[in-house]
Amino acid sequence: MTIPPSQIDEEKAVSRDWLDLARQVLNTEIQGLEHVRDNLGPEFEQALRVLAGCQGRVVVTGLGKSGLVGRKIAATLSSTG
């Protein structure tokens, strides 16, 4: 089965569109992470020290999407001790 050249060109264009979109998404995420990195301050360090110094249990709460994120954080804390 042969594919007409016009269909091949169209598939290449669609592929480029998807790649461009993927690059845009990654660039947006990179910018967000750079913003977080650049705004880390003493409060973040203090929170880490408090967590590192905890003995016993750490309670993580949330509703909706923050609850899902909380579950992931709790799972990470459980698995890393």
CNS distance restraints for C-alpha pairs under 8 A (distance, minus, plus):
assign (resid   3 and name CA) (resid   7 and name CA) 6.63 0.50 0.50
assign (resid   3 and name CA) (resid   8 and name CA) 6.84 0.50 0.50
assign (resid   4 and name CA) (resid   8 and name CA) 6.60 0.50 0.50
assign (resid   5 and name CA) (resid   9 and name CA) 6.20 0.50 0.50
assign (resid   6 and name CA) (resid  10 and name CA) 6.18 0.50 0.50
assign (resid   7 and name CA) (resid  11 and name CA) 6.08 0.50 0.50
assign (resid   8 and name CA) (resid  12 and name CA) 6.20 0.50 0.50
assign (resid   9 and name CA) (resid  13 and name CA) 6.23 0.50 0.50
assign (resid  10 and name CA) (resid  14 and name CA) 6.20 0.50 0.50
assign (resid  11 and name CA) (resid  15 and name CA) 6.02 0.50 0.50
assign (resid  12 and name CA) (resid  16 and name CA) 6.12 0.50 0.50
assign (resid  13 and name CA) (resid  17 and name CA) 6.19 0.50 0.50
assign (resid  14 and name CA) (resid  18 and name CA) 6.27 0.50 0.50
assign (resid  15 and name CA) (resid  19 and name CA) 6.20 0.50 0.50
assign (resid  16 and name CA) (resid  20 and name CA) 5.98 0.50 0.50
assign (resid  17 and name CA) (resid  21 and name CA) 6.11 0.50 0.50
assign (resid  18 and name CA) (resid  22 and name CA) 6.09 0.50 0.50
assign (resid  19 and name CA) (resid  23 and name CA) 6.13 0.50 0.50
assign (resid  20 and name CA) (resid  24 and name CA) 6.17 0.50 0.50
assign (resid  21 and name CA) (resid  25 and name CA) 6.18 0.50 0.50
assign (resid  22 and name CA) (resid  26 and name CA) 6.17 0.50 0.50
assign (resid  23 and name CA) (resid  27 and name CA) 6.05 0.50 0.50
assign (resid  24 and name CA) (resid  28 and name CA) 6.18 0.50 0.50
assign (resid  25 and name CA) (resid  29 and name CA) 6.28 0.50 0.50
assign (resid  26 and name CA) (resid  30 and name CA) 6.05 0.50 0.50
assign (resid  27 and name CA) (resid  31 and name CA) 6.15 0.50 0.50
assign (resid  28 and name CA) (resid  32 and name CA) 6.30 0.50 0.50
assign (resid  29 and name CA) (resid  33 and name CA) 6.20 0.50 0.50
assign (resid  30 and name CA) (resid  34 and name CA) 6.06 0.50 0.50
assign (resid  31 and name CA) (resid  35 and name CA) 6.15 0.50 0.50
assign (resid  32 and name CA) (resid  36 and name CA) 6.34 0.50 0.50
assign (resid  33 and name CA) (resid  37 and name CA) 6.07 0.50 0.50
assign (resid  34 and name CA) (resid  38 and name CA) 6.00 0.50 0.50
assign (resid  35 and name CA) (resid  39 and name CA) 6.19 0.50 0.50
assign (resid  36 and name CA) (resid  40 and name CA) 6.32 0.50 0.50
assign (resid  40 and name CA) (resid  44 and name CA) 6.15 0.50 0.50
assign (resid  41 and name CA) (resid  45 and name CA) 6.75 0.50 0.50
assign (resid  42 and name CA) (resid  46 and name CA) 6.04 0.50 0.50
assign (resid  43 and name CA) (resid  47 and name CA) 6.17 0.50 0.50
assign (resid  44 and name CA) (resid  48 and name CA) 6.29 0.50 0.50
assign (resid  45 and name CA) (resid  49 and name CA) 6.23 0.50 0.50
assign (resid  46 and name CA) (resid  50 and name CA) 6.21 0.50 0.50
assign (resid  47 and name CA) (resid  51 and name CA) 6.22 0.50 0.50
assign (resid  48 and name CA) (resid  52 and name CA) 5.97 0.50 0.50
assign (resid  49 and name CA) (resid  53 and name CA) 6.03 0.50 0.50
assign (resid  50 and name CA) (resid  54 and name CA) 6.33 0.50 0.50
assign (resid  51 and name CA) (resid  58 and name CA) 7.86 0.50 0.50
assign (resid  54 and name CA) (resid  58 and name CA) 7.34 0.50 0.50
assign (resid  59 and name CA) (resid  74 and name CA) 7.93 0.50 0.50
assign (resid  60 and name CA) (resid  70 and name CA) 5.70 0.50 0.50
assign (resid  60 and name CA) (resid  71 and name CA) 7.52 0.50 0.50
assign (resid  60 and name CA) (resid  73 and name CA) 7.61 0.50 0.50
assign (resid  60 and name CA) (resid  74 and name CA) 6.40 0.50 0.50
assign (resid  61 and name CA) (resid  66 and name CA) 7.99 0.50 0.50
assign (resid  61 and name CA) (resid  67 and name CA) 6.26 0.50 0.50
assign (resid  61 and name CA) (resid  70 and name CA) 5.98 0.50 0.50
assign (resid  62 and name CA) (resid  66 and name CA) 4.96 0.50 0.50
assign (resid  62 and name CA) (resid  67 and name CA) 3.82 0.50 0.50
assign (resid  62 and name CA) (resid  68 and name CA) 7.53 0.50 0.50
assign (resid  62 and name CA) (resid  69 and name CA) 7.92 0.50 0.50
assign (resid  62 and name CA) (resid  70 and name CA) 6.08 0.50 0.50
assign (resid  63 and name CA) (resid  67 and name CA) 4.34 0.50 0.50
assign (resid  63 and name CA) (resid  68 and name CA) 7.63 0.50 0.50
assign (resid  64 and name CA) (resid  68 and name CA) 6.57 0.50 0.50
assign (resid  65 and name CA) (resid  69 and name CA) 6.34 0.50 0.50
assign (resid  66 and name CA) (resid  70 and name CA) 5.93 0.50 0.50
assign (resid  67 and name CA) (resid  71 and name CA) 6.18 0.50 0.50
assign (resid  68 and name CA) (resid  72 and name CA) 6.49 0.50 0.50
assign (resid  69 and name CA) (resid  73 and name CA) 6.26 0.50 0.50
assign (resid  70 and name CA) (resid  74 and name CA) 6.03 0.50 0.50
assign (resid  71 and name CA) (resid  75 and name CA) 6.08 0.50 0.50
assign (resid  72 and name CA) (resid  76 and name CA) 6.16 0.50 0.50
assign (resid  73 and name CA) (resid  77 and name CA) 6.13 0.50 0.50
assign (resid  74 and name CA) (resid  78 and name CA) 6.05 0.50 0.50
assign (resid  75 and name CA) (resid  79 and name CA) 6.12 0.50 0.50
assign (resid  76 and name CA) (resid  80 and name CA) 6.09 0.50 0.50
assign (resid  77 and name CA) (resid  81 and name CA) 5.84 0.50 0.50
